[in-house]
Amino acid sequence: MAKSANQKMRLLYLMQYLNENTDEAHPATVADMISYLAGLDIHAERKTIYDDMETLRVFGLDILQVKSKSTGYYIGERQFQLPELKLLVDSVQSSKFITQKKTLSLISKIESLASRHDAKLLQRQVFVRNRVKSMNESVYYNVDEISAAITCDQQITFRYFEYTVKKERRFRKDGARYRVSPYALMWDDENYYMLAYDASVHALKHYRVDKMCEISVTEEARDGADLFEAVDMSAYSKKVFGMFTGKNERVQIKFKNHLAGVVLDRFGKEIFLSPVDSEHFTVYLDVVVSPQFYAWVFGFGTDAEVLSPVHVRDELKNRLSDTASLYR
């Protein structure tokens, strides 16, 4: 019998078939595989399939055999197990910076890492349509451009915008391009931020990646490395609220005891909680004082009280008074 043009690709097609169609609950019989190959104009006999299964095992594919009325084969250990794929799907669909279109595309690619049977289980947990998602379709590629600049130690330029009430872009600095030295990408409050050095003000700043556009990697080397190296990145996101800039302060706050877990979740278990009485504790926190910090404290109502420094306490009192005036 003359060999078809696909005959040399038999092993590749078999590997693809097993990956896409089999798992522990859905083994494939030798007859199934012979029929599949025949549909591709590839002739195979039972002994050929047995030999191919052994060759794929030697190659490293975890092919397991199950014997019942008929012998079946399936892929056992995969590069990603189903719980891991579910975790990836959850992460993608809950990420606000990834647009709905890109979310569906990424989830489709994640599904391809499982058998088609397990892929159906992943599809059942895809609830993207009504989630808050970025309106900037290019954000996915912005991350790639920024990462490339960091790796190559180069500055970038870009334009930065915000949305108007008409959902239209309004560029900051009248549309002029920003020039910065990018150093890190950070995740905070479900958004992606870039931490970069701005030479014009000799300071580190952060920018929402989904509010950046027209990113261009320059030929100029980054500067501000000494300032970035002095930053403890593990502590940075703990003390900066909502990525709002402000002055670094050491504040003392009194909390009700039931908020101990909230404080530890935010600032880590290394901080010291000092008991005040049977119902309260105090803690010293290094934070960036900003509108978002005050909002965080307000959120606890009478269960949290800033004790020091005095000017932070007074500013919080003024903001509370200003807010209350709106409802008089």
Backbone torsions as a table, in degrees:
resi	resn	phi	psi	omega
1	MET	NA	129.9	-179.3
2	ALA	-69.1	141.3	-179.7
3	LYS	-80.3	139.4	177.8
4	SER	-78.9	168.0	-179.7
5	ALA	-64.3	-23.4	-177.5
6	ASN	-88.5	-5.9	-172.3
7	GLN	-56.4	-39.7	-178.5
8	LYS	-69.1	-15.5	-177.8
9	MET	-97.6	11.9	-175.1
10	ARG	-54.7	-48.4	-177.9
11	LEU	-61.7	-40.2	179.8
12	LEU	-65.3	-42.6	178.8
13	TYR	-65.4	-38.2	178.8
14	LEU	-65.4	-41.9	178.9
15	MET	-62.5	-42.9	178.3
16	GLN	-62.9	-42.8	-179.0
17	TYR	-62.4	-45.0	-179.4
18	LEU	-65.4	-42.2	-179.9
19	ASN	-64.0	-39.7	-173.9
20	GLU	-84.9	-26.6	-168.9
21	ASN	-117.2	-10.0	-173.9
22	THR	-120.2	149.3	167.9
23	ASP	-156.6	-174.1	-174.3
24	GLU	-58.7	-34.7	-178.9
25	ALA	-86.5	-8.6	-176.3
26	HIS	-137.5	69.9	177.3
27	PRO	-72.4	157.5	177.9
28	ALA	-109.6	134.2	178.8
29	THR	-82.9	166.5	177.0
30	VAL	-61.7	-38.5	179.1
31	ALA	-63.1	-38.5	177.4
32	ASP	-58.7	-45.4	-176.7
33	MET	-70.2	-37.9	177.2
34	ILE	-63.4	-41.5	179.5
35	SER	-65.7	-42.4	178.9
36	TYR	-60.7	-46.8	-179.9
37	LEU	-65.0	-36.5	178.9
38	ALA	-61.5	-35.2	177.6
39	GLY	-66.4	-17.8	177.2
40	LEU	-101.5	11.6	-179.2
41	ASP	63.7	39.1	177.7
42	ILE	-120.0	119.9	-179.9
43	HIS	-84.1	136.3	177.1
44	ALA	-150.4	143.4	175.8
45	GLU	-107.5	170.0	-176.5
46	ARG	-58.1	-45.3	-179.2
47	LYS	-62.6	-34.8	178.0
48	THR	-62.2	-42.9	179.9
49	ILE	-65.2	-43.0	178.2
50	TYR	-58.4	-45.1	179.4
51	ASP	-63.8	-39.2	-179.2
52	ASP	-66.2	-38.6	178.1
53	MET	-61.1	-41.3	179.7
54	GLU	-68.3	-39.2	178.1
55	THR	-61.8	-42.5	179.5
56	LEU	-67.6	-33.5	175.4
57	ARG	-64.2	-46.0	179.2
58	VAL	-61.6	-35.5	178.5
59	PHE	-65.1	-27.2	177.2
60	GLY	126.6	-2.5	178.9
61	LEU	-74.8	131.3	-178.1
62	ASP	-83.2	80.3	-179.5
63	ILE	-93.5	120.4	180.0
64	LEU	-107.9	152.1	-176.2
65	GLN	-116.0	137.0	177.0
66	VAL	-125.3	134.8	-178.2
67	LYS	-116.3	123.4	172.9
68	SER	-135.9	-121.4	173.4
69	LYS	-69.2	-32.7	177.4
70	SER	-137.8	150.2	-179.1
71	THR	-73.9	132.5	178.6
72	GLY	-127.6	157.4	-179.9
73	TYR	-128.1	146.4	176.6
74	TYR	-152.5	160.8	176.7
75	ILE	-80.8	126.0	179.6
76	GLY	-89.3	-94.7	-179.6
77	GLU	-75.2	123.5	177.2
78	ARG	-108.2	169.1	179.0
79	GLN	-60.1	-37.5	175.2
80	PHE	-125.7	129.5	175.4
81	GLN	-85.4	162.4	-174.5
82	LEU	-56.3	-44.4	178.2
83	PRO	-60.4	-34.1	178.1
84	GLU	-68.5	-39.4	178.8
85	LEU	-67.4	-36.8	177.0
86	LYS	-63.1	-38.8	178.7
87	LEU	-64.1	-41.3	178.7
88	LEU	-65.1	-42.2	178.9
89	VAL	-62.6	-44.5	178.6
90	ASP	-59.5	-42.0	-178.4
91	SER	-64.7	-43.1	-179.1
92	VAL	-66.7	-47.0	-174.8
93	GLN	-74.0	-18.8	178.4
94	SER	-93.2	-4.7	-178.6
95	SER	-81.9	115.8	-177.6
96	LYS	-69.5	-27.0	-175.0
97	PHE	-76.4	-13.5	177.8
98	ILE	-93.7	126.5	-177.9
99	THR	-67.1	164.2	180.0
100	GLN	-60.9	-42.6	-179.8
101	LYS	-61.4	-46.8	-179.3
102	LYS	-70.2	-32.7	177.6
103	THR	-59.8	-48.9	-179.7
104	LEU	-63.7	-36.5	178.2
105	SER	-65.6	-44.9	-179.6
106	LEU	-66.1	-41.5	179.9
107	ILE	-63.7	-37.5	177.0
108	SER	-61.0	-39.4	178.7
109	LYS	-69.6	-36.9	178.0
110	ILE	-65.1	-39.3	179.0
111	GLU	-60.6	-31.0	-178.8
112	SER	-68.9	-12.2	178.2
113	LEU	-83.2	-7.8	179.0
114	ALA	-113.2	169.9	172.7
115	SER	-68.1	161.1	-178.2
116	ARG	-63.9	-26.0	178.9
117	HIS	-71.3	-45.6	177.5
118	ASP	-70.0	-29.0	179.0
119	ALA	-60.9	-31.8	178.2
120	LYS	-65.5	-34.2	177.8
121	LEU	-68.0	-33.5	177.5
122	LEU	-70.3	-37.7	-178.5
123	GLN	-64.4	-29.3	-178.3
124	ARG	-68.3	-18.7	-179.8
125	GLN	-106.0	15.6	177.3
126	VAL	-90.4	104.6	177.8
127	PHE	-127.3	79.4	-171.2
128	VAL	-100.7	-31.3	-163.8
129	ARG	-57.3	-38.9	-176.3
130	ASN	-99.7	10.7	178.7
131	ARG	-84.0	151.7	177.3
132	VAL	-72.8	120.4	-177.4
133	LYS	-128.9	158.4	177.6
134	SER	-62.0	147.5	175.0
135	MET	-96.1	0.1	-177.7
136	ASN	-99.7	102.2	-175.3
137	GLU	-64.9	-23.9	-175.1
138	SER	-86.0	0.0	-174.9
139	VAL	-59.1	-35.5	-179.5
140	TYR	-59.5	-37.9	-179.4
141	TYR	-84.5	-23.6	174.2
142	ASN	-59.9	-42.9	179.7
143	VAL	-59.2	-40.9	-179.7
144	ASP	-66.2	-42.0	179.7
145	GLU	-64.4	-43.8	-179.7
146	ILE	-65.2	-42.9	179.0
147	SER	-61.2	-40.2	179.2
148	ALA	-63.9	-40.8	179.5
149	ALA	-65.2	-40.1	178.6
150	ILE	-63.9	-44.9	-179.7
151	THR	-63.0	-39.5	-177.1
152	CYS	-88.7	1.2	177.6
153	ASP	59.1	48.4	-177.8
154	GLN	-126.5	153.6	176.5
155	GLN	-77.8	162.4	175.6
156	ILE	-130.1	159.5	170.3
157	THR	-123.9	153.7	-179.5
158	PHE	-165.6	169.0	172.5
159	ARG	-109.8	147.0	-173.5
160	TYR	-123.6	135.7	-174.8
161	PHE	-137.1	169.2	171.9
162	GLU	-136.3	163.9	-178.6
163	TYR	-95.8	141.8	176.1
164	THR	-88.4	175.9	178.9
165	VAL	-65.6	-18.0	176.9
166	LYS	-90.0	8.8	179.7
167	LYS	64.3	28.5	177.2
168	GLU	-104.4	151.6	178.4
169	ARG	-74.9	135.5	171.9
170	ARG	-125.7	116.2	-174.8
171	PHE	-78.8	137.1	176.0
172	ARG	-76.3	160.4	-178.5
173	LYS	55.6	34.0	179.3
174	ASP	55.5	31.1	176.5
175	GLY	86.7	-0.2	179.3
176	ALA	-66.1	151.6	-177.4
177	ARG	-81.4	140.5	173.0
178	TYR	-85.3	147.7	173.1
179	ARG	-129.5	119.5	-177.8
180	VAL	-141.6	169.5	174.4
181	SER	-108.8	106.1	-176.7
182	PRO	-74.8	140.4	-179.3
183	TYR	-127.3	-26.6	-178.1
184	ALA	-158.4	152.1	171.3
185	LEU	-109.1	132.0	-174.1
186	MET	-127.5	149.5	178.0
187	TRP	-111.3	122.7	179.6
188	ASP	-148.0	129.6	177.9
189	ASP	51.1	44.3	176.6
190	GLU	67.1	16.1	176.6
191	ASN	-122.7	154.7	177.0
192	TYR	-95.9	133.5	177.1
193	TYR	-127.0	149.7	172.6
194	MET	-106.7	128.5	173.7
195	LEU	-97.5	124.4	-174.2
196	ALA	-143.5	158.5	177.2
197	TYR	-95.8	127.2	177.9
198	ASP	-105.0	107.2	-176.2
199	ALA	-66.0	-24.3	-177.2
200	SER	-67.9	-25.3	179.0
201	VAL	-122.2	4.4	178.6
202	HIS	53.0	50.1	-178.0
203	ALA	-151.7	158.4	173.7
204	LEU	-83.7	137.1	178.0
205	LYS	-133.3	159.3	174.8
206	HIS	-121.8	148.5	-175.4
207	TYR	-134.1	138.4	175.4
208	ARG	-69.5	123.4	-176.5
209	VAL	-64.2	-34.1	-178.9
210	ASP	-76.8	-5.1	175.8
211	LYS	-103.3	7.1	178.5
212	MET	-101.7	148.1	175.6
213	CYS	-150.9	164.2	179.0
214	GLU	54.2	46.6	179.6
215	ILE	-71.6	134.8	178.8
216	SER	-134.6	126.9	177.1
217	VAL	-82.5	126.6	-177.0
218	THR	-92.6	177.7	176.7
219	GLU	-89.4	-7.1	-175.9
220	GLU	-81.9	137.1	179.0
221	ALA	-70.3	150.7	179.1
222	ARG	-66.9	152.1	170.7
223	ASP	-126.2	175.6	-179.4
224	GLY	83.3	14.9	-177.2
225	ALA	-61.6	-37.8	-178.3
226	ASP	-63.4	-36.6	179.4
227	LEU	-69.2	-40.8	-180.0
228	PHE	-67.6	-40.8	-178.6
229	GLU	-63.7	-21.0	179.6
230	ALA	-82.9	-6.6	-177.8
231	VAL	-90.0	129.8	173.3
232	ASP	-87.5	99.6	-173.7
233	MET	-63.5	-30.7	180.0
234	SER	-66.6	-27.6	-179.2
235	ALA	-96.2	-20.0	-173.0
236	TYR	-58.8	-49.6	-175.6
237	SER	-71.4	-18.7	178.5
238	LYS	-72.5	-38.0	-173.9
239	LYS	-94.3	-13.2	178.2
240	VAL	-97.7	120.2	-176.3
241	PHE	-96.2	121.1	177.2
242	GLY	60.2	21.0	-179.8
243	MET	58.9	28.8	173.9
244	PHE	-87.7	135.5	178.7
245	THR	-79.7	160.4	-180.0
246	GLY	175.5	-167.6	-177.4
247	LYS	-93.1	136.8	175.6
248	ASN	-69.5	128.7	180.0
249	GLU	-137.7	152.0	170.7
250	ARG	-103.5	109.9	-175.3
251	VAL	-110.6	149.9	173.9
252	GLN	-110.9	127.7	-177.7
253	ILE	-128.8	139.2	175.1
254	LYS	-101.2	130.1	-179.0
255	PHE	-122.4	154.8	166.9
256	LYS	-70.2	148.2	-174.8
257	ASN	-57.2	-32.2	-176.5
258	HIS	-68.3	-10.3	178.9
259	LEU	-94.2	6.2	-179.2
260	ALA	-57.3	-43.2	179.8
261	GLY	-63.5	-38.7	178.9
262	VAL	-62.3	-44.5	-178.9
263	VAL	-66.4	-42.7	179.9
264	LEU	-67.0	-36.8	177.5
265	ASP	-62.6	-37.0	-176.7
266	ARG	-79.9	-43.2	-170.0
267	PHE	-111.4	-4.1	177.0
268	GLY	94.4	159.0	-175.7
269	LYS	-78.5	-3.9	-178.5
270	GLU	-78.1	-19.3	-177.4
271	ILE	-72.3	154.5	-176.9
272	PHE	-99.1	124.2	176.8
273	LEU	-99.4	118.4	-176.0
274	SER	-102.2	115.3	-179.8
275	PRO	-62.6	138.7	176.9
276	VAL	-104.3	-50.1	175.8
277	ASP	-151.8	-163.8	-176.1
278	SER	-70.2	-12.4	-175.3
279	GLU	-120.4	-10.1	-173.5
280	HIS	-133.9	158.9	170.3
281	PHE	-140.6	158.9	174.5
282	THR	-118.3	158.1	179.8
283	VAL	-150.9	142.6	173.4
284	TYR	-95.8	128.9	-177.0
285	LEU	-128.2	136.8	173.1
286	ASP	-92.4	112.2	-175.0
287	VAL	-133.9	163.1	169.6
288	VAL	-95.4	111.6	-176.6
289	VAL	-75.3	118.7	-175.6
290	SER	-150.4	172.2	176.3
291	PRO	-54.6	-36.1	-179.7
292	GLN	-69.6	-32.5	176.3
293	PHE	-63.5	-47.1	179.3
294	TYR	-61.7	-38.7	178.9
295	ALA	-64.0	-37.3	178.4
296	TRP	-61.9	-44.9	179.7
297	VAL	-66.6	-43.8	179.2
298	PHE	-55.5	-35.5	-175.8
299	GLY	-59.8	-21.1	-179.5
300	PHE	-91.9	-2.0	178.4
301	GLY	58.6	-131.1	-178.3
302	THR	-82.6	3.8	-179.5
303	ASP	-87.6	-2.3	178.3
304	ALA	-140.6	138.5	-179.0
305	GLU	-140.2	123.6	175.3
306	VAL	-74.5	125.3	-178.8
307	LEU	-97.9	-36.7	-179.2
308	SER	-158.8	160.7	-2.8
309	PRO	-70.8	164.2	-174.1
310	VAL	-61.2	-40.2	-176.3
311	HIS	-67.7	-30.0	176.9
312	VAL	-72.0	-42.0	177.1
313	ARG	-60.6	-43.8	-179.8
314	ASP	-65.8	-40.0	179.6
315	GLU	-64.7	-38.9	177.7
316	LEU	-63.5	-41.0	178.4
317	LYS	-62.5	-42.5	179.5
318	ASN	-64.5	-41.4	179.7
319	ARG	-66.0	-38.1	178.2
320	LEU	-64.6	-40.1	179.2
321	SER	-65.9	-42.3	179.5
322	ASP	-63.3	-40.7	-180.0
323	THR	-67.0	-42.3	-179.5
324	ALA	-62.9	-32.3	-178.7
325	SER	-63.7	-23.9	179.2
326	LEU	-69.8	-21.4	-173.8
327	TYR	-110.0	12.0	177.7
328	ARG	-78.5	NA	NA
